[in-house]
Amino acid sequence: MGKTVLYLGISLDGYLADRQGGVGWLEGQRPSGSDYGYQDFYSRVGLVVMGYNTYRQVKEELSPGAWPYDGVPCLVCTHRPLQDPGVETVSGPPEQWLPAWKERVQGDVWICGGASLAGQLMEQGLIDEYALTVCPVLLGEGVPLFGPGRPTALLDLTECRTENGMVLLRYVPRRTDGMEPAPQGAQ
């Protein structure tokens, strides 16, 4: 069974989206000819999971006219009916549906957004890895990745890499049994 990975880009001040809920600021990053490890990560993904706002942003802002996750099952956490091929909806607490889905797919589960979903998963201890790309932009306000009221979570850094002004940080939840975190890529 694969890992559940929260893999996304955030601003230096910790926001997923700007004050209007937009993610256009992600397009403002300097191109480097690199995909910052995205294809390597995506090659291991067996399921994409997102909230409705992220789904809308992908459809309207990031990839209008072409669904970027074709061929990989996608779950959208919403009560709204959706009609896209390869996209299913789920509702209710993630601890009720995520474990069964992890059993059904091969590969990692990519949590690619939203803040509310990420917070729920974190609170339930369902995130196996946090892979955050910190972009060199200060938004000042917007949608924070982890808003106030979240419980404390101790993490261990497993990778830190910089490229073209961006910083990729990978963390795993700190083990409380005295064992060291698993090496990168281990399952």
Z-matrix of the N, CA and C atoms (Angstrom, degrees):
N
C 1 1.443
C 2 1.528 1 108.28
N 3 1.333 2 116.47 1 137.34
C 4 1.455 3 121.62 2 -178.77
C 5 1.521 4 112.74 3 -77.96
N 6 1.307 5 114.05 4 179.06
C 7 1.458 6 122.45 5 179.65
C 8 1.527 7 109.77 6 -90.16
N 9 1.319 8 115.59 7 157.39
C 10 1.456 9 121.57 8 168.94
C 11 1.525 10 106.17 9 -98.01
N 12 1.342 11 115.92 10 116.31
C 13 1.458 12 121.82 11 -172.18
C 14 1.532 13 109.89 12 -118.75
N 15 1.307 14 115.70 13 122.15
C 16 1.465 15 121.37 14 170.50
C 17 1.520 16 105.94 15 -85.82
N 18 1.338 17 116.52 16 105.25
C 19 1.464 18 122.25 17 -173.55
C 20 1.515 19 107.33 18 -125.24
N 21 1.329 20 116.08 19 110.66
C 22 1.457 21 119.22 20 -178.90
C 23 1.514 22 111.82 21 -162.99
N 24 1.324 23 114.80 22 170.37
C 25 1.459 24 121.53 23 177.88
C 26 1.514 25 110.29 24 -100.41
N 27 1.327 26 115.07 25 142.20
C 28 1.460 27 121.03 26 177.18
C 29 1.524 28 108.68 27 -134.54
N 30 1.317 29 114.75 28 159.35
C 31 1.461 30 119.57 29 174.27
C 32 1.525 31 109.09 30 -76.00
N 33 1.316 32 116.22 31 164.05
C 34 1.461 33 120.69 32 179.43
C 35 1.528 34 111.38 33 -58.21
N 36 1.336 35 116.94 34 -30.31
C 37 1.459 36 119.45 35 179.00
C 38 1.528 37 112.86 36 -93.69
N 39 1.342 38 117.18 37 16.64
C 40 1.455 39 121.17 38 167.19
C 41 1.512 40 117.66 39 88.89
N 42 1.338 41 117.38 40 18.05
C 43 1.468 42 119.39 41 -178.11
C 44 1.520 43 112.22 42 -101.64
N 45 1.342 44 115.24 43 143.25
C 46 1.463 45 122.93 44 174.54
C 47 1.517 46 111.64 45 -85.48
N 48 1.312 47 115.40 46 -32.51
C 49 1.458 48 121.71 47 -175.61
C 50 1.520 49 109.08 48 -143.65
N 51 1.330 50 116.09 49 159.53
C 52 1.460 51 119.81 50 179.12
C 53 1.533 52 111.02 51 -77.13
N 54 1.324 53 117.30 52 -175.75
C 55 1.468 54 120.46 53 -174.45
C 56 1.522 55 113.05 54 -64.31
N 57 1.327 56 118.15 55 -22.28
C 58 1.465 57 121.10 56 175.84
C 59 1.531 58 111.75 57 -91.06
N 60 1.323 59 117.21 58 1.13
C 61 1.459 60 121.04 59 -178.66
C 62 1.515 61 113.03 60 86.69
N 63 1.337 62 117.35 61 7.64
C 64 1.460 63 121.53 62 -177.63
C 65 1.515 64 112.96 63 -87.03
N 66 1.326 65 114.60 64 159.18
C 67 1.461 66 121.27 65 178.99
C 68 1.527 67 111.72 66 -123.29
N 69 1.319 68 116.70 67 18.85
C 70 1.454 69 120.93 68 179.51
C 71 1.523 70 113.00 69 -59.38
N 72 1.309 71 117.54 70 -25.29
C 73 1.468 72 121.57 71 179.02
C 74 1.531 73 111.51 72 -61.90
N 75 1.335 74 118.03 73 -22.69
C 76 1.465 75 120.12 74 176.46
C 77 1.526 76 111.24 75 -64.51
N 78 1.322 77 116.92 76 -32.26
C 79 1.465 78 121.18 77 -179.96
C 80 1.524 79 111.54 78 -72.35
N 81 1.315 80 117.85 79 -17.23
C 82 1.455 81 121.55 80 -177.34
C 83 1.521 82 114.47 81 -80.56
N 84 1.324 83 118.02 82 2.65
C 85 1.460 84 120.49 83 -179.65
C 86 1.525 85 109.58 84 -76.45
N 87 1.324 86 115.67 85 146.28
C 88 1.471 87 120.83 86 -178.54
C 89 1.519 88 111.08 87 -66.90
N 90 1.329 89 117.38 88 126.88
C 91 1.466 90 118.68 89 177.48
C 92 1.518 91 110.65 90 -68.29
N 93 1.321 92 115.61 91 145.21
C 94 1.461 93 119.49 92 179.94
C 95 1.515 94 111.70 93 -126.99
N 96 1.332 95 116.92 94 -3.04
C 97 1.456 96 119.62 95 -174.30
C 98 1.515 97 111.75 96 85.23
N 99 1.309 98 117.72 97 -2.40
C 100 1.454 99 122.88 98 -179.78
C 101 1.521 100 109.10 99 -109.07
N 102 1.315 101 115.92 100 154.84
C 103 1.468 102 119.44 101 174.86
C 104 1.528 103 110.84 102 -100.81
N 105 1.335 104 116.66 103 10.42
C 106 1.463 105 123.37 104 176.30
C 107 1.532 106 112.43 105 59.34
N 108 1.338 107 117.13 106 29.99
C 109 1.458 108 121.66 107 177.39
C 110 1.522 109 114.69 108 87.06
N 111 1.328 110 116.91 109 4.82
C 112 1.462 111 120.61 110 -176.22
C 113 1.529 112 112.49 111 -60.90
N 114 1.333 113 118.96 112 -49.07
C 115 1.468 114 120.78 113 -177.20
C 116 1.524 115 111.74 114 -61.29
N 117 1.318 116 117.44 115 -39.31
C 118 1.458 117 120.54 116 177.15
C 119 1.527 118 110.14 117 -62.01
N 120 1.327 119 116.11 118 -46.04
C 121 1.464 120 120.34 119 177.88
C 122 1.530 121 110.45 120 -61.69
N 123 1.330 122 116.58 121 -50.81
C 124 1.460 123 121.70 122 -174.38
C 125 1.535 124 111.76 123 -62.99
N 126 1.322 125 117.63 124 -28.46
C 127 1.465 126 120.32 125 179.40
C 128 1.529 127 112.00 126 -65.09
N 129 1.309 128 117.51 127 -18.74
C 130 1.468 129 122.24 128 179.60
C 131 1.528 130 113.18 129 -99.10
N 132 1.337 131 117.66 130 -0.61
C 133 1.465 132 121.76 131 -174.85
C 134 1.522 133 110.56 132 -83.69
N 135 1.324 134 115.38 133 129.66
C 136 1.465 135 121.66 134 176.13
C 137 1.510 136 113.24 135 -109.97
N 138 1.347 137 117.20 136 -12.13
C 139 1.454 138 122.13 137 -179.28
C 140 1.520 139 108.50 138 -157.76
N 141 1.339 140 115.98 139 133.17
C 142 1.464 141 122.23 140 175.52
C 143 1.526 142 107.52 141 -106.46
N 144 1.331 143 116.89 142 132.49
C 145 1.462 144 122.00 143 -179.61
C 146 1.521 145 108.43 144 -127.47
N 147 1.325 146 115.68 145 134.51
C 148 1.465 147 120.57 146 179.70
C 149 1.522 148 110.07 147 -151.98
N 150 1.336 149 114.97 148 161.37
C 151 1.452 150 121.00 149 171.87
C 152 1.524 151 109.88 150 -83.63
N 153 1.324 152 115.99 151 172.31
C 154 1.461 153 120.00 152 -176.78
C 155 1.526 154 112.40 153 -63.41
N 156 1.321 155 118.44 154 -40.69
C 157 1.475 156 120.01 155 -179.10
C 158 1.523 157 111.35 156 -62.20
N 159 1.325 158 117.11 157 -40.02
C 160 1.463 159 119.94 158 176.90
C 161 1.521 160 110.11 159 -65.47
N 162 1.310 161 117.05 160 -42.85
C 163 1.463 162 121.47 161 176.85
C 164 1.531 163 110.50 162 -55.28
N 165 1.322 164 116.16 163 -47.77
C 166 1.468 165 120.93 164 179.58
C 167 1.530 166 110.66 165 -62.07
N 168 1.335 167 117.77 166 -41.31
C 169 1.463 168 121.00 167 179.43
C 170 1.527 169 111.48 168 -64.47
N 171 1.320 170 116.92 169 -40.89
C 172 1.467 171 120.07 170 177.96
C 173 1.523 172 109.32 171 -62.32
N 174 1.324 173 116.80 172 -47.32
C 175 1.468 174 121.48 173 -177.25
C 176 1.524 175 112.93 174 -67.25
N 177 1.340 176 117.31 175 -37.91
C 178 1.461 177 120.03 176 -172.04
C 179 1.526 178 114.55 177 -101.24
N 180 1.330 179 118.27 178 -31.49
C 181 1.465 180 120.68 179 -173.59
C 182 1.527 181 113.82 180 -110.94
N 183 1.310 182 116.47 181 -50.03
C 184 1.461 183 120.26 182 -170.72
C 185 1.525 184 113.50 183 -84.46
N 186 1.325 185 116.87 184 -33.44
C 187 1.459 186 119.24 185 -176.39
C 188 1.533 187 111.26 186 -148.01
N 189 1.334 188 117.42 187 56.55
C 190 1.468 189 118.60 188 -178.61
C 191 1.522 190 111.00 189 -64.10
N 192 1.329 191 114.49 190 134.98
C 193 1.454 192 119.61 191 176.84
C 194 1.512 193 115.89 192 87.75
N 195 1.314 194 119.19 193 -12.23
C 196 1.469 195 121.20 194 -179.36
C 197 1.528 196 109.14 195 -147.74
N 198 1.309 197 116.01 196 118.63
C 199 1.462 198 120.37 197 178.70
C 200 1.527 199 108.61 198 -72.76
N 201 1.339 200 118.83 199 118.72
C 202 1.470 201 120.99 200 -172.50
C 203 1.525 202 114.89 201 -76.65
N 204 1.329 203 118.14 202 -10.87
C 205 1.459 204 120.46 203 -175.09
C 206 1.526 205 111.27 204 -111.03
N 207 1.321 206 116.76 205 29.50
C 208 1.460 207 122.31 206 -179.71
C 209 1.524 208 109.79 207 -57.41
N 210 1.312 209 116.67 208 132.24
C 211 1.458 210 121.31 209 179.17
C 212 1.514 211 114.07 210 92.83
N 213 1.328 212 117.45 211 -10.41
C 214 1.457 213 121.56 212 177.32
C 215 1.531 214 106.91 213 -116.34
N 216 1.334 215 118.21 214 127.52
C 217 1.460 216 119.17 215 179.12
C 218 1.530 217 110.78 216 -57.14
N 219 1.324 218 115.23 217 143.40
C 220 1.464 219 120.75 218 -178.95
C 221 1.520 220 109.11 219 -131.78
N 222 1.329 221 115.47 220 132.75
C 223 1.461 222 121.78 221 174.12
C 224 1.516 223 108.71 222 -109.94
N 225 1.328 224 116.03 223 134.02
C 226 1.455 225 121.83 224 174.28
C 227 1.522 226 107.04 225 -116.50
N 228 1.316 227 115.34 226 124.48
C 229 1.460 228 121.08 227 -179.68
C 230 1.525 229 108.46 228 -82.18
N 231 1.329 230 115.28 229 101.50
C 232 1.462 231 120.64 230 -177.03
C 233 1.525 232 109.93 231 -165.26
N 234 1.331 233 114.85 232 159.40
C 235 1.464 234 121.31 233 171.75
C 236 1.524 235 109.97 234 -95.61
N 237 1.342 236 116.86 235 -8.05
C 238 1.464 237 121.00 236 -178.86
C 239 1.527 238 110.12 237 -76.22
N 240 1.328 239 117.35 238 141.64
C 241 1.468 240 118.71 239 174.68
C 242 1.534 241 110.25 240 -75.10
N 243 1.325 242 116.64 241 137.27
C 244 1.464 243 122.37 242 177.94
C 245 1.519 244 108.22 243 -123.25
N 246 1.317 245 116.30 244 149.22
C 247 1.461 246 120.90 245 -174.69
C 248 1.526 247 113.43 246 -118.43
N 249 1.304 248 119.66 247 18.56
C 250 1.456 249 121.22 248 -177.63
C 251 1.527 250 111.49 249 -85.02
N 252 1.349 251 117.39 250 135.61
C 253 1.464 252 119.63 251 175.69
C 254 1.526 253 110.35 252 -62.73
N 255 1.319 254 116.13 253 138.27
C 256 1.461 255 120.71 254 178.72
C 257 1.513 256 114.04 255 82.44
N 258 1.342 257 117.12 256 -0.85
C 259 1.463 258 121.55 257 -179.84
C 260 1.522 259 108.90 258 -114.25
N 261 1.315 260 115.80 259 125.88
C 262 1.458 261 121.66 260 175.09
C 263 1.517 262 108.64 261 -117.95
N 264 1.307 263 115.48 262 157.25
C 265 1.455 264 119.51 263 177.49
C 266 1.525 265 109.31 264 -107.37
N 267 1.321 266 114.37 265 148.77
C 268 1.459 267 122.18 266 173.11
C 269 1.521 268 106.82 267 -134.62
N 270 1.309 269 115.28 268 155.30
C 271 1.461 270 119.63 269 175.28
C 272 1.520 271 108.01 270 -145.05
N 273 1.292 272 114.89 271 166.73
C 274 1.454 273 120.33 272 -177.64
C 275 1.514 274 110.61 273 95.45
N 276 1.310 275 115.99 274 174.58
C 277 1.463 276 120.47 275 -179.30
C 278 1.533 277 111.31 276 -61.16
N 279 1.340 278 117.76 277 136.50
C 280 1.464 279 120.80 278 -177.39
C 281 1.524 280 114.19 279 -57.84
N 282 1.315 281 117.59 280 -30.22
C 283 1.462 282 118.87 281 -179.42
C 284 1.534 283 111.44 282 -65.97
N 285 1.336 284 117.28 283 -15.14
C 286 1.467 285 120.76 284 178.00
C 287 1.523 286 112.95 285 -85.53
N 288 1.333 287 119.22 286 -25.00
C 289 1.465 288 120.41 287 -176.56
C 290 1.531 289 114.47 288 -120.27
N 291 1.338 290 118.35 289 -27.16
C 292 1.459 291 119.67 290 -175.23
C 293 1.533 292 113.83 291 -64.51
N 294 1.331 293 120.34 292 -45.74
C 295 1.473 294 118.43 293 -179.17
C 296 1.533 295 113.07 294 -57.59
N 297 1.312 296 118.50 295 -40.12
C 298 1.467 297 120.93 296 179.24
C 299 1.524 298 110.81 297 -65.90
N 300 1.319 299 117.35 298 -40.01
C 301 1.465 300 120.25 299 178.26
C 302 1.515 301 111.48 300 -66.43
N 303 1.328 302 117.58 301 -38.65
C 304 1.468 303 120.04 302 178.16
C 305 1.525 304 111.02 303 -60.44
N 306 1.315 305 116.95 304 -33.61
C 307 1.468 306 121.37 305 178.38
C 308 1.525 307 111.12 306 -71.22
N 309 1.330 308 117.70 307 -29.78
C 310 1.465 309 122.48 308 -174.12
C 311 1.524 310 114.01 309 -80.81
N 312 1.315 311 118.17 310 -23.50
C 313 1.463 312 120.32 311 -173.23
C 314 1.524 313 110.54 312 -112.91
N 315 1.319 314 114.50 313 156.48
C 316 1.457 315 120.25 314 173.11
C 317 1.515 316 107.40 315 -102.03
N 318 1.292 317 116.52 316 134.23
C 319 1.451 318 120.81 317 179.91
C 320 1.515 319 111.54 318 108.06
N 321 1.311 320 113.63 319 -176.35
C 322 1.457 321 120.50 320 -178.52
C 323 1.516 322 111.29 321 -80.34
N 324 1.322 323 115.27 322 155.92
C 325 1.454 324 122.50 323 173.33
C 326 1.523 325 106.39 324 -99.66
N 327 1.320 326 116.06 325 120.11
C 328 1.460 327 121.98 326 -179.01
C 329 1.516 328 109.27 327 -97.02
N 330 1.312 329 115.56 328 114.98
C 331 1.461 330 121.13 329 171.33
C 332 1.523 331 104.97 330 -89.91
N 333 1.322 332 116.59 331 105.61
C 334 1.472 333 119.20 332 -172.90
C 335 1.525 334 112.16 333 -105.36
N 336 1.286 335 118.78 334 9.84
C 337 1.458 336 121.47 335 174.31
C 338 1.499 337 109.50 336 150.21
N 339 1.092 338 113.96 337 156.46
C 340 1.407 339 163.19 338 29.98
C 341 1.506 340 113.63 339 -123.41
N 342 1.309 341 110.50 340 169.52
C 343 1.457 342 120.28 341 -176.12
C 344 1.528 343 112.25 342 -63.41
N 345 1.308 344 117.55 343 -42.34
C 346 1.462 345 120.38 344 -179.34
C 347 1.523 346 110.92 345 -64.51
N 348 1.322 347 116.66 346 -45.69
C 349 1.463 348 121.16 347 178.48
C 350 1.524 349 110.66 348 -62.13
N 351 1.328 350 117.03 349 -46.13
C 352 1.470 351 120.55 350 179.40
C 353 1.522 352 110.90 351 -59.36
N 354 1.326 353 116.76 352 -42.01
C 355 1.459 354 120.69 353 178.96
C 356 1.521 355 112.45 354 -63.16
N 357 1.333 356 116.71 355 -42.41
C 358 1.465 357 120.40 356 178.69
C 359 1.523 358 111.09 357 -63.50
N 360 1.325 359 116.15 358 -43.34
C 361 1.459 360 120.63 359 179.47
C 362 1.527 361 111.01 360 -64.19
N 363 1.330 362 115.96 361 -41.86
C 364 1.461 363 120.09 362 179.17
C 365 1.527 364 109.90 363 -62.25
N 366 1.320 365 116.89 364 -46.43
C 367 1.468 366 120.56 365 -178.34
C 368 1.524 367 112.23 366 -60.40
N 369 1.323 368 117.44 367 -31.59
C 370 1.461 369 121.70 368 -179.19
C 371 1.528 370 112.85 369 -90.98
N 372 1.345 371 117.29 370 0.58
C 373 1.465 372 120.58 371 -179.89
C 374 1.521 373 113.06 372 69.45
N 375 1.338 374 117.11 373 30.78
C 376 1.460 375 121.40 374 -175.58
C 377 1.528 376 113.94 375 -98.67
N 378 1.320 377 118.51 376 1.90
C 379 1.461 378 121.30 377 177.44
C 380 1.526 379 108.28 378 -98.04
N 381 1.332 380 115.48 379 122.36
C 382 1.466 381 120.82 380 -179.88
C 383 1.522 382 112.17 381 -89.38
N 384 1.334 383 116.46 382 -25.80
C 385 1.464 384 120.66 383 -178.62
C 386 1.524 385 109.12 384 -151.73
N 387 1.323 386 114.53 385 138.22
C 388 1.457 387 122.40 386 173.93
C 389 1.526 388 106.53 387 -107.78
N 390 1.325 389 117.34 388 116.03
C 391 1.471 390 121.63 389 178.42
C 392 1.527 391 106.40 390 -119.70
N 393 1.317 392 116.03 391 101.12
C 394 1.456 393 121.81 392 -173.80
C 395 1.517 394 110.18 393 -114.43
N 396 1.322 395 116.07 394 128.05
C 397 1.453 396 120.96 395 173.10
C 398 1.520 397 107.21 396 -100.00
N 399 1.318 398 115.29 397 113.23
C 400 1.463 399 121.11 398 -179.36
C 401 1.524 400 107.99 399 -88.62
N 402 1.333 401 115.00 400 118.26
C 403 1.466 402 121.50 401 -177.77
C 404 1.524 403 110.40 402 -93.64
N 405 1.328 404 117.66 403 144.05
C 406 1.462 405 120.87 404 -176.53
C 407 1.527 406 112.31 405 -78.62
N 408 1.320 407 115.09 406 69.45
C 409 1.454 408 121.94 407 176.83
C 410 1.525 409 107.82 408 -146.72
N 411 1.323 410 115.67 409 139.00
C 412 1.464 411 121.78 410 175.12
C 413 1.529 412 106.95 411 -108.02
N 414 1.320 413 116.97 412 115.97
C 415 1.456 414 120.84 413 -178.46
C 416 1.520 415 112.91 414 -87.54
N 417 1.319 416 117.32 415 -22.89
C 418 1.458 417 120.20 416 178.35
C 419 1.512 418 113.86 417 84.28
N 420 1.301 419 116.53 418 -41.96
C 421 1.459 420 122.01 419 174.18
C 422 1.519 421 108.21 420 -162.04
N 423 1.304 422 115.12 421 166.22
C 424 1.449 423 119.60 422 -178.57
C 425 1.513 424 110.32 423 154.72
N 426 1.326 425 116.45 424 -147.31
C 427 1.460 426 122.95 425 -179.84
C 428 1.524 427 107.67 426 -96.51
N 429 1.343 428 117.55 427 108.47
C 430 1.471 429 118.63 428 -179.18
C 431 1.527 430 111.02 429 -73.48
N 432 1.319 431 116.41 430 146.69
C 433 1.460 432 120.00 431 176.02
C 434 1.517 433 109.98 432 -60.53
N 435 1.301 434 117.34 433 -52.96
C 436 1.459 435 121.37 434 178.48
C 437 1.518 436 108.21 435 -121.73
N 438 1.309 437 115.37 436 104.26
C 439 1.458 438 121.02 437 -178.57
C 440 1.509 439 112.06 438 -76.66
N 441 1.330 440 115.14 439 179.18
C 442 1.465 441 120.16 440 -179.75
C 443 1.529 442 111.38 441 -64.72
N 444 1.309 443 115.00 442 155.31
C 445 1.454 444 121.17 443 176.56
C 446 1.520 445 114.81 444 90.63
N 447 1.327 446 117.55 445 -0.72
C 448 1.463 447 120.11 446 178.86
C 449 1.524 448 109.20 447 -78.71
N 450 1.319 449 117.13 448 149.32
C 451 1.462 450 119.11 449 177.80
C 452 1.528 451 110.95 450 -71.49
N 453 1.300 452 115.56 451 159.64
C 454 1.459 453 121.19 452 175.75
C 455 1.524 454 108.99 453 -66.41
N 456 1.325 455 116.01 454 138.05
C 457 1.461 456 121.11 455 176.47
C 458 1.519 457 107.36 456 -134.18
N 459 1.306 458 116.88 457 119.70
C 460 1.449 459 121.61 458 177.57
C 461 1.525 460 108.56 459 -87.59
N 462 1.333 461 115.49 460 133.68
C 463 1.456 462 121.53 461 -175.70
C 464 1.521 463 109.84 462 -128.03
N 465 1.327 464 116.06 463 154.30
C 466 1.455 465 122.49 464 173.78
C 467 1.519 466 108.54 465 -114.39
N 468 1.332 467 116.64 466 130.96
C 469 1.452 468 122.71 467 178.46
C 470 1.524 469 109.51 468 -74.54
N 471 1.346 470 116.30 469 127.18
C 472 1.466 471 120.08 470 178.14
C 473 1.524 472 112.07 471 -112.05
N 474 1.338 473 117.34 472 -17.07
C 475 1.469 474 120.56 473 178.30
C 476 1.516 475 109.04 474 -158.92
N 477 1.329 476 114.41 475 142.52
C 478 1.461 477 122.11 476 172.93
C 479 1.519 478 106.25 477 -142.11
N 480 1.332 479 115.69 478 119.68
C 481 1.458 480 120.13 479 -176.64
C 482 1.523 481 108.17 480 -139.05
N 483 1.308 482 116.22 481 140.05
C 484 1.464 483 119.95 482 177.15
C 485 1.520 484 109.59 483 -114.86
N 486 1.321 485 114.39 484 147.28
C 487 1.455 486 120.30 485 176.78
C 488 1.525 487 108.14 486 -158.08
N 489 1.316 488 115.64 487 121.52
C 490 1.458 489 121.33 488 173.78
C 491 1.530 490 113.08 489 55.21
N 492 1.309 491 116.17 490 37.39
C 493 1.463 492 120.54 491 178.45
C 494 1.507 493 115.19 492 88.12
N 495 1.315 494 117.31 493 -8.78
C 496 1.464 495 120.75 494 177.99
C 497 1.520 496 109.06 495 -99.22
N 498 1.333 497 115.40 496 154.36
C 499 1.458 498 120.95 497 -179.40
C 500 1.521 499 108.59 498 -125.54
N 501 1.338 500 116.23 499 121.68
C 502 1.455 501 121.16 500 174.29
C 503 1.520 502 107.54 501 -93.64
N 504 1.318 503 115.16 502 123.93
C 505 1.458 504 121.87 503 178.42
C 506 1.520 505 108.49 504 -119.01
N 507 1.325 506 116.86 505 128.32
C 508 1.467 507 121.19 506 175.59
C 509 1.529 508 108.00 507 -117.84
N 510 1.304 509 114.15 508 130.57
C 511 1.454 510 121.43 509 179.48
C 512 1.521 511 109.72 510 -130.84
N 513 1.317 512 116.47 511 152.03
C 514 1.455 513 122.50 512 169.41
C 515 1.522 514 107.09 513 -123.41
N 516 1.333 515 116.77 514 149.94
C 517 1.469 516 118.56 515 176.34
C 518 1.522 517 110.02 516 -58.47
N 519 1.306 518 115.67 517 137.61
C 520 1.463 519 120.48 518 179.97
C 521 1.520 520 109.64 519 -67.58
N 522 1.300 521 114.77 520 132.37
C 523 1.460 522 120.41 521 177.93
C 524 1.512 523 109.05 522 -75.92
N 525 1.303 524 115.71 523 141.66
C 526 1.457 525 120.20 524 179.89
C 527 1.520 526 112.28 525 -102.51
N 528 1.362 527 116.55 526 4.04
C 529 1.459 528 119.85 527 -178.41
C 530 1.529 529 112.49 528 -96.72
N 531 1.349 530 116.27 529 8.58
C 532 1.454 531 119.74 530 178.44
C 533 1.517 532 113.85 531 86.30
N 534 1.318 533 118.02 532 -6.10
C 535 1.462 534 121.84 533 -180.00
C 536 1.527 535 108.93 534 -81.23
N 537 1.305 536 116.06 535 153.13
C 538 1.461 537 121.64 536 175.46
C 539 1.515 538 108.95 537 -75.59
N 540 1.356 539 118.06 538 153.47
C 541 1.459 540 118.93 539 175.15
C 542 1.516 541 110.71 540 -62.65
N 543 1.337 542 115.04 541 151.78
C 544 1.457 543 119.68 542 178.50
C 545 1.518 544 109.56 543 -64.86
N 546 1.341 545 117.91 544 146.28
C 547 1.462 546 119.69 545 177.71
C 548 1.526 547 110.61 546 -63.31
N 549 1.327 548 115.57 547 155.30
C 550 1.457 549 121.14 548 -179.14
C 551 1.515 550 110.12 549 -54.12
N 552 1.338 551 116.16 550 134.46
C 553 1.459 552 121.31 551 178.29
C 554 1.512 553 113.36 552 88.67
N 555 1.331 554 118.29 553 -12.31
C 556 1.462 555 119.94 554 178.39
C 557 1.509 556 109.92 555 -78.53
N 558 1.306 557 115.98 556 151.90
C 559 1.471 558 119.69 557 178.61
C 560 1.497 559 109.91 558 -123.44
